Amino acid sequence: MQDFILFAIVGFVAQAVDGALGMAYGVVCSTTLLAFGVSPAHASASVHAAELFTTAASGSAHIYHRNIDWKLFWRLMPFGVLGGVLGAFVLTSFEGAVMRPYVTTYLALVGAWLLFRSFRRIPSEPVPAGAVAPLGLGGGFLDAAGGGGWGPVVTTGLLGFGGTPRYVIGTVNASEFLITLSVSLTFLFALLTGHWEEAGELTENLFPVAGLILGGVVAAPIAGFVVKSIAEKTLLRLVGVLIILLAGWQTAELLELV
């Protein structure tokens, strides 16, 4: 029950930020799970299981408020799905102990990137058409391999190229459901075919996953209110610092084992 309550709080905070900024749910939840000793593949699978519910709720809210650029959606989503499938396949091909330092480093870099982005002015030029596919492919791959990354990579990339924040955040959130679904199906395929040898311990994460789902689903519809009360730069800085601290905690634990 303690784990359930803790991860419900984590899921609520992460989804509130994610729905308002188009990033952070997967990275925050994955980093927290890793810090509690969960392997990278289990952390990614657990977060994506929770995201099936949270991204559906968040995407539906953005569709209702007409925050979706559908042309961008259909250009971005297929590459995100492809990258997600590749990332999940790669992650389930190695033992968790081997992948953990690399995933931790990646998450720390994402946290630093969010912190850095909070001090930069968002440009207003049109997004180049050639930038969408690489962002989708890279974001999908890192989202599956690191347990989070679709929002930080794609949202910051599109905003950096000059995308309108409202439509970038809404489109990235809406497309994330299909990327999450494809990654979850890849994990399931790896489990059923025996490709994922460490999958048996997944049942140990049921309470944390249930907490992430509850907290995320509750927060998803009210994310719009969060962004009105807290400045975007402040949220980015808070999330960036949190991720760096959690990644640092896990790095310290890994060093103790050496």
N, C-alpha and C positions, 0 to 999 in steps of 0.2 A: 504493500500500500504506500510506503514511503517513496519507492521508486515511481509509482504511478503519479503521485501528487507532484513530485519534483519535475518529472518530465511533462506533466500537464502544464506547469508553469513555464518551463522552457519552450514547449510547443506554442503556448499562447503568445509569449513575447516575440519569439522568432517569426510567427505568422503575422503578427501585427505589423512588424517591421517589413516583412516580405511583401505583404499586400499593399503597403503604403509606398514602398520604394522599388518593388520588383526584384528583390534579392534578399538573401540572408537565412531563409528558413532551413534549407538543406545544410548549409555550411555550419550554422550555429548548432543544429541538432546533431550533425555528424561529429563535430568537434567535441561536443559534450559526451556523446556515447563513447568515442575513442578515449576520452579522458577517464571514463569509468571502466576501461579495460576491454571494451568490445572490439573485435577484430575489424579491419577496414571493410571487408566484404560483407560481414554481418551488419555493420553500421550503415553501409550504403543500402543494403536490402531493406533494413528496418525503416530507414528514413523514407525510402521510396514507397514502401507499403503505407506509411502514414500519409505521404503526399498524395496518394490516390484520392484520399478524402479531402485534404486541405486544398489541393490545387483545383479540384472540382468546385469547391465552395468559393474559392477566391476568383477563379475564372468566370463562374456564373455571375458573381457580383459585378465584375468589370464589363461583362456583356450587357447586363441590365443597365449599367450607367453609360453604355455606348463609348467605352474607352478603347475599343479594338480597331486597329488599322488592318482590315482583312487582307489587303494586298500584301502587306508586310508579313502577316500571319502565314499565308500560304507559301511565301518565299523562304521563310525562316524554319517552319516546323519540320519539313522533310529532312533537312540536314541535321536538325537537332535529334530527330529519331535515329538516324543513321549513326551519329556520334555516340548517342546513349547506348545503343546496342553494342557497338565496338568497345566502349569503356567497360560495360558490365562483363563482357566476355573476357577481356584482359584481366579484370580484377579477380574473377573466379578461377583464373588459370594459375594463380600463385598462392602460396601459403600466406596467411595473414601476417605472420611475424616478418616476412620478407617485405611486404608492401607497406607496413605500418610507418616506418620512418619517412618514406617518400610521400605518403598521403598526408602525414602530419606537416611536412615541409610545405606541401602545396597549400594546405589550409592556412598556415601561417602567412604565406605570401598573399593569399586572397585577402586576409584580414588587413595586412599592410597596404594592399592596393585600395581597399575601401577607405582606409584612413587617409591615404594620399589623395584619393578622389574628393574627399570632403573639403579639401583646401583649394580645389581648382574650380574655375568658372566654367559652367557648361556652355559650349558654343551653340550657335543657332543655324549652322549651315545644313543643307539637305544631306541625308545619309546616302553615301555612294552605293549603287546597286551591287557592286562587286564585293562589298564588305559583309553582306548579309550571310552568304553561304559559309565562309570561313568562321564567322562568329557562331553560327548555328552548330556547325560540326565540332568546333573546339569546345563550345559550351556544353553540348550534349555529352561529349567524351569525358570531360572533366567532372561533369555532374555525376555520372555513373561511377567513374574511377575514384573520385574523391568523396562521394556521398553528398556533394553540393558543389555548385559552380555555374549552373545554368543562368541564374539571375546575375551574380557578380560579373561573369564574363560577357553575357549578351546584353544585359541592361546597361552596364557601364560602357560597353563598346558602342552600342547604338546611340546612347546619350553623348558619348565622346565625339561621334561623327556628326552630331547635330540633330538627332531625333527629338521630336516634341515629347517632353516627359510624360504627359498624360497618356498618349497613345503607345509609347514605348513600354511603359510599365504595364498597361492593360494588356497589350499584345503578348509580352513576355510571360505574364502570369497565365493567360489563357492557353498559350501553346505548351506551357509546362505540363499540363495534364497529360497530353499525348506523349511527351518525352518520358514522363514518369511511368506511364502505362507500358511503353515499349521496354524500358529498363526493367520493370518488374516482371514482365513476361520473359525477358532474357534470363533473369535470375531463376525464374521458375523452370525454364527449359534446361538450364545448367543443372538444376537440382534433380529433375526427373531423368535426365540422361546420364547422371553420375559424373558429369564434368566437374561439378563443384564438390570436392571431397570434404570440405569443412562445413557443409550446410547443416549438418545434424544438430548443431547447437543453437539454431535459430529460435527454438521454442523458449530458450532462456530469456529472450528479449520481449516477450509478449506484453508484460506490464509496462515497460518503457514505451513501446510502440503504441499501446492503448492510450497512455498519457499524452503522447505527442499528437495523436489523432484528436482527442477531446480538446486539448488546448488550442490546436490549430483551427479546428472547425468553429469553435466559439469565437476566435479572434478574427477569422477571415471576413465576415460581413462588416465588422466595425473598424477595419483598417483605415477607411477613409477619414474617420474621426481622429485617428492617431496622428495622421499627417497634418491635420489642421492645428493640432495642439503643440506639436514638437517640430522644430525646424528640421528640414531635410539634412542639412549638414551635421546637426547635432546627432541625429539618429545614425548617420553613417559613421561618425566618430565613435559613438558608443558601441556599435556592432563591431567595428574594426578592432577596437581595444579589447573587447570581450573575446573575440576569436583568437587574437594574438596571445592573450593570457592563457586561454584554455590549451592552445597548441603548445605554449611554453611549459605548461604543467605536464602535458603528456611527454614532451621531449625530456624533461627532467626525470620522469619515471623510466623512460627508455634508457637514459644514461646510467641510472642506478642498476639496471640489469646487465650492463656491459661489464 
